[in-house]
Amino acid sequence: MMDYTSRFLSAPDGLQLHARDYPPASGGETRLPVICLPGLSRNARDFHRFALLVSKDASLPRRVIALDYRGRGLSAWDDNTANYNVATECQDVIAACAAFGVSRALFVGTSRGGLILHIMAAVRPDLIAAAVLNDIGPEIEADGLKDIRDYLSGRTAPATFEAAADALARIHGPTFPALTRADWLEMADAIYREKDGRIVADHDPRLADQLQAIDFSKPLPTLWPQFDLLAQRPLLVIRGEHSRLFSAGTLERMKAHGPHVETLTAEGQGHAPLLHHDSLLPPVKAFLDRH
């Protein structure tokens, strides 16, 4: 059996979307699946090791579905860049659930994926049995968002995947002291792909346009009302120890919003933590197993 199947579906507006579907080991067919939602410019490959560890778990395996949003990975790019927003992407996730026969699931949302889950809690709460929010909450820090804007806008095409790993370690290493050379190489393989003989970031470069348009002289919008809806479900909220996007203060406020909110700090990691890291996988897997 292959580790996963590439599956394609149509978004509500007809755009072709892609997902990786990891079947569970024997005995996991009746358990709730896990649906993984990546960050802003990331794709399903971010979750490959995590998905293998969950789907092939010896005791409680589960089906895992990891999505490529529109404009990322193997999903089609959108001619209308205004559709690169969390509301449209939430509708795409809901469409994927319907296409894959999922009426209820455990969700794992990293950064942008967690924002999508806030919206889903308002429009389709029945889909969410429990959720993991990876370095994201209803309030984000302007400095961290500026970091992402500057990184995406200034990214250059590396000559090789090894050079890409070097660049990632140079830029993000100070906030990820827990990562090894193998981690950076794996991250490079997830972020970049070879196209026409060049190593390029695996997303529509116009994603950065929305960040360029943000007026940072004004307060960023928050999603506390939507979080209160999401917090009616069991939640595990993870914060990278060195994250500049998601503050420790916001993490504490989230914990106070409901009895179902558990929190966890990913030591030695920034934005956004690698869930398959040895320090994170056991508590994340335990949370999924309980629900």
C-alpha positions as CSV (number, residue, x, y, z in Angstrom):
1,M,0.0,0.0,0.0
2,M,1.3,3.5,-0.9
3,D,1.7,6.0,2.0
4,Y,-0.9,8.3,0.5
5,T,-3.1,8.9,-2.5
6,S,-3.1,12.3,-4.4
7,R,-6.8,13.3,-4.7
8,F,-8.2,16.1,-6.7
9,L,-11.6,17.9,-6.3
10,S,-13.4,21.0,-7.5
11,A,-13.8,24.0,-5.2
12,P,-17.2,25.6,-5.1
13,D,-16.2,28.0,-7.9
14,G,-14.7,25.1,-10.0
15,L,-11.0,25.6,-9.3
16,Q,-9.1,22.3,-9.0
17,L,-7.8,21.5,-5.5
18,H,-5.5,18.8,-4.3
19,A,-5.1,16.8,-1.1
20,R,-3.0,14.0,0.1
21,D,-5.1,11.2,1.6
22,Y,-3.2,8.8,4.0
23,P,-5.1,5.6,4.7
24,P,-5.0,4.3,8.2
25,A,-3.3,1.0,9.2
26,S,-5.7,-1.8,9.9
27,G,-8.3,-1.0,12.6
28,G,-8.3,2.7,12.0
29,E,-11.1,2.9,9.4
30,T,-13.8,3.6,12.0
31,R,-12.0,6.3,13.9
32,L,-12.5,10.0,13.1
33,P,-10.0,11.2,10.5
34,V,-7.5,14.0,11.0
35,I,-7.6,16.9,8.5
36,C,-4.4,19.0,8.3
37,L,-4.5,22.6,7.2
38,P,-1.1,24.3,6.5
39,G,0.2,27.8,6.8
40,L,-0.2,30.7,4.5
41,S,2.3,29.8,1.8
42,R,2.7,26.2,2.7
43,N,1.2,22.9,1.5
44,A,0.3,19.3,2.3
45,R,4.0,18.2,2.3
46,D,4.5,20.1,5.6
47,F,2.5,17.3,7.3
48,H,4.0,14.3,5.6
49,R,6.0,12.9,8.5
50,F,3.2,13.8,11.0
51,A,0.6,12.1,8.7
52,L,2.7,8.9,8.4
53,L,3.1,8.7,12.2
54,V,-0.6,9.2,12.8
55,S,-1.9,7.0,10.0
56,K,0.5,4.1,10.7
57,D,0.4,4.3,14.5
58,A,0.6,0.8,16.0
59,S,-2.2,1.3,18.6
60,L,-4.6,4.0,17.3
61,P,-4.1,4.7,13.6
62,R,-6.3,7.2,11.8
63,R,-6.9,8.4,8.3
64,V,-5.1,11.7,7.6
65,I,-6.0,14.2,4.9
66,A,-3.6,17.1,4.2
67,L,-4.8,19.9,2.0
68,D,-3.2,22.2,-0.6
69,Y,-5.1,25.4,-0.6
70,R,-5.8,27.2,-3.9
71,G,-2.5,28.6,-5.2
72,R,-0.4,26.2,-3.2
73,G,1.2,22.8,-3.9
74,L,-0.7,20.9,-6.6
75,S,-3.8,23.0,-6.4
76,A,-4.5,25.4,-9.3
77,W,-3.6,29.0,-9.0
78,D,-6.5,31.5,-8.9
79,D,-6.7,34.2,-11.5
80,N,-8.6,36.3,-9.0
81,T,-6.1,36.9,-6.2
82,A,-8.9,38.3,-4.0
83,N,-9.9,34.7,-3.5
84,Y,-6.8,34.1,-1.5
85,N,-8.6,34.8,1.8
86,V,-9.6,32.7,4.8
87,A,-13.3,32.8,4.1
88,T,-12.9,31.4,0.6
89,E,-10.3,28.8,1.8
90,C,-12.7,27.8,4.6
91,Q,-15.4,27.0,1.9
92,D,-12.7,25.0,0.0
93,V,-12.0,23.0,3.2
94,I,-15.7,22.3,3.7
95,A,-16.0,21.2,0.0
96,A,-13.0,18.9,0.5
97,C,-14.7,17.3,3.5
98,A,-17.8,16.7,1.5
99,A,-15.8,15.3,-1.5
100,F,-13.9,12.9,0.8
101,G,-17.0,11.7,2.7
102,V,-16.0,13.4,6.0
103,S,-18.9,14.5,8.2
104,R,-16.8,15.1,11.3
105,A,-13.1,15.2,11.9
106,L,-10.2,16.1,14.1
107,F,-8.5,19.2,12.6
108,V,-5.0,20.4,12.9
109,G,-4.5,24.0,11.8
110,T,-1.1,25.5,11.5
111,S,-1.1,29.4,11.3
112,R,-3.4,30.2,8.4
113,G,-5.0,26.8,8.9
114,G,-6.0,27.8,12.5
115,L,-7.5,31.0,11.2
116,I,-9.6,29.0,8.8
117,L,-10.8,26.9,11.8
118,H,-12.0,30.0,13.5
119,I,-14.2,30.8,10.5
120,M,-15.4,27.1,10.3
121,A,-16.5,27.2,13.9
122,A,-18.9,30.0,12.9
123,V,-20.2,28.5,9.7
124,R,-19.9,24.7,10.1
125,P,-19.2,23.8,13.7
126,D,-20.6,20.3,13.2
127,L,-17.5,19.3,11.2
128,I,-15.2,19.9,14.1
129,A,-14.9,17.2,16.8
130,A,-11.7,18.7,18.2
131,A,-8.9,20.8,17.0
132,V,-5.2,21.5,17.3
133,L,-4.2,25.1,16.7
134,N,-0.5,25.3,15.9
135,D,1.0,28.7,16.8
136,I,-2.1,30.7,16.0
137,G,-5.1,32.2,17.8
138,P,-7.7,34.9,17.5
139,E,-5.1,37.6,17.9
140,I,-1.8,37.9,16.1
141,E,1.2,40.1,16.5
142,A,2.0,42.8,13.9
143,D,5.8,42.2,14.2
144,G,5.4,38.5,13.3
145,L,3.1,39.2,10.4
146,K,5.6,41.8,9.1
147,D,8.3,39.1,9.3
148,I,6.2,36.8,7.1
149,R,5.5,39.6,4.7
150,D,9.2,40.5,4.4
151,Y,10.3,36.9,4.1
152,L,7.8,36.1,1.3
153,S,8.5,39.3,-0.6
154,G,12.3,38.9,-0.4
155,R,12.5,35.2,-1.1
156,T,14.9,34.3,-3.9
157,A,15.2,31.1,-6.0
158,P,18.0,28.9,-4.5
159,A,20.3,27.0,-6.8
160,T,19.7,23.6,-5.1
161,F,17.6,22.1,-2.3
162,E,20.7,22.1,-0.1
163,A,21.1,25.8,-0.7
164,A,17.4,26.3,0.2
165,A,18.0,24.5,3.5
166,D,21.0,26.7,4.2
167,A,18.9,29.8,3.6
168,L,16.1,28.5,5.8
169,A,18.5,27.8,8.6
170,R,20.1,31.2,8.3
171,I,16.8,33.1,8.3
172,H,14.9,31.0,10.8
173,G,17.6,29.3,12.8
174,P,17.7,31.8,15.7
175,T,14.0,31.0,16.5
176,F,14.4,27.2,15.9
177,P,17.5,26.1,17.8
178,A,15.8,22.7,18.3
179,L,16.0,21.8,14.6
180,T,18.8,19.7,13.0
181,R,20.3,19.8,9.5
182,A,17.9,17.0,8.5
183,D,14.9,19.1,9.6
184,W,16.0,22.0,7.5
185,L,16.5,19.8,4.4
186,E,13.0,18.3,5.0
187,M,11.5,21.7,5.3
188,A,13.2,22.8,2.1
189,D,11.7,19.8,0.3
190,A,8.3,20.8,1.6
191,I,8.5,24.5,0.7
192,Y,10.2,24.3,-2.7
193,R,9.8,22.3,-5.9
194,E,11.7,22.0,-9.1
195,K,9.9,23.8,-12.1
196,D,11.5,24.2,-15.5
197,G,14.9,23.4,-14.2
198,R,14.7,25.9,-11.3
199,I,14.1,25.6,-7.6
200,V,11.0,27.7,-6.8
201,A,8.7,28.3,-3.8
202,D,5.7,26.0,-4.3
203,H,2.9,28.7,-4.2
204,D,1.5,31.5,-6.2
205,P,3.9,34.4,-5.6
206,R,0.9,36.8,-5.6
207,L,0.0,35.5,-2.1
208,A,2.4,38.1,-0.8
209,D,0.3,40.9,-2.3
210,Q,-2.3,40.8,0.4
211,L,0.4,41.2,3.1
212,Q,1.9,44.2,1.2
213,A,-1.6,45.8,1.3
214,I,-1.9,45.6,5.1
215,D,-1.9,49.0,6.9
216,F,0.2,48.3,10.0
217,S,-0.5,51.7,11.4
218,K,-3.9,50.4,12.4
219,P,-4.6,47.5,14.9
220,L,-4.9,44.1,13.3
221,P,-8.4,42.6,13.4
222,T,-9.1,39.9,15.9
223,L,-11.3,36.8,16.0
224,W,-12.3,36.4,19.7
225,P,-16.0,35.9,19.0
226,Q,-15.2,33.1,16.6
227,F,-12.6,31.6,19.0
228,D,-15.4,31.4,21.7
229,L,-17.3,29.2,19.3
230,L,-14.3,27.1,18.5
231,A,-13.5,26.8,22.2
232,Q,-16.8,24.9,22.7
233,R,-14.9,22.0,21.2
234,P,-11.8,20.3,22.8
235,L,-8.8,22.4,21.8
236,L,-5.1,21.9,22.0
237,V,-3.3,25.3,21.4
238,I,0.5,25.1,20.7
239,R,2.8,28.1,20.8
240,G,6.4,28.1,19.6
241,E,8.6,29.2,22.4
242,H,10.2,31.9,20.2
243,S,7.2,32.8,18.1
244,R,6.8,36.4,17.1
245,L,3.4,35.9,15.5
246,F,1.6,34.4,18.5
247,S,2.2,35.8,22.0
248,A,2.4,34.0,25.3
249,G,-0.2,36.5,26.6
250,T,-2.7,35.5,23.9
251,L,-2.1,31.8,24.7
252,E,-3.0,32.5,28.3
253,R,-6.1,34.4,27.4
254,M,-7.3,31.6,25.2
255,K,-6.8,29.1,28.0
256,A,-9.1,31.2,30.2
257,H,-11.9,31.3,27.6
258,G,-13.1,27.7,28.1
259,P,-12.7,24.5,30.1
260,H,-11.9,22.5,26.9
261,V,-8.7,24.5,26.0
262,E,-5.4,22.9,26.7
263,T,-2.1,24.7,26.0
264,L,1.4,23.6,25.1
265,T,4.7,25.4,24.5
266,A,7.0,24.0,21.8
267,E,10.5,24.5,23.3
268,G,13.2,25.5,20.9
269,Q,10.9,26.3,18.1
270,G,9.4,29.5,16.6
271,H,6.7,30.1,14.1
272,A,5.4,27.5,13.3
273,P,6.5,24.4,15.2
274,L,7.1,21.1,13.5
275,L,4.4,18.8,14.9
276,H,6.4,15.6,14.2
277,H,9.3,16.8,16.3
278,D,10.1,14.4,19.2
279,S,9.1,16.9,21.8
280,L,5.7,17.6,20.3
281,L,4.4,14.4,18.7
282,P,3.6,12.5,22.0
283,P,1.3,15.2,23.5
284,V,-0.3,16.0,20.2
285,K,-0.9,12.3,19.5
286,A,-2.3,11.8,23.0
287,F,-4.7,14.7,22.5
288,L,-5.9,13.2,19.2
289,D,-6.2,9.7,20.8
290,R,-8.5,11.1,23.5
291,H,-10.9,12.5,21.0
